């Protein structure tokens, strides 16, 4: 089942937020572009931005709305979204080459292979093109893109695990459901959950970490069904740090009637409905809209002649705990974080 952004209640709220940002962004852009202080010196109307995630996934759907909003607000020459590489790094590289040949000159990329994506960034820069890591930073300490704008996934997973532990009453058995084991983001999430568990001094036991179940919803549903059948009565809480497992576990636990506390991730309608009904204790909401919107702003500025004060800097796009008390208002916090990110680029990260 494919879950699209159009059904989410925060879409309108996010649009309101970015319209408010547009005036300041446009004013700054005009000054910088007039100066032409870099190797490109392109006016916004000459900047064509392509967003290329590693493959199809519900997480990336807000990028479409964000890039279209950015095009309107900043007067960009063009935007496109291409997820056809199917989680194959060679295919993703081919997509990028094709888009460059079509005249796209700035790229926001969620790399398929965190271990090898730096070579892709190097190739694009060798052609005089701008690029950024969006949603995922390369593995290790080095990022050859201009910047990485992504969730601090270890921090987000730590927050999620702490929420699960609190919901359990500080002791019991915890299960962690997550994504691709070889993804550096998954390893960071595992580390975040383990850190929270270690802080309990043995009161909480992490009895299982299930990886490689975020490919699609069906895969996650089967994994959760198998887990509940085998260990359901032993589990006090499930912490999810990947999208599809969160949706699957929220529905499965509610259907089972087991007294398991569920901590989810992101704001799929199933998750939000579960929080409202009490079936889901909390969710950790990320900021994909802000990643794409502010990513486009920064790429436009770089193409206009600005430079990064620190090349390859990793910037946290934010994560937020949402419970029943703020399930209808949480997007205001995300809007504020997005506005702050723009301010930070103008004053902390960019040199124009």
PyMOL commands that set and color helices and strands:
alter all, ss='L'
color gray80, all
select helices_A, chain A and resi 5-7+10-35+44-46+58-74+89-101+117-126+153-167+184-198+217-234+243-256+269-277+288-303+324-326+331-349
alter helices_A, ss='H'
color red, helices_A
select strands_A, chain A and resi 48-52+78-81+106-109+130-134+147-150+172-177+204-210+237-240+261-265+282-285+307-308+313-316+320-322+350-351
alter strands_A, ss='S'
color yellow, strands_A
deselect
rebuild
show_as cartoon
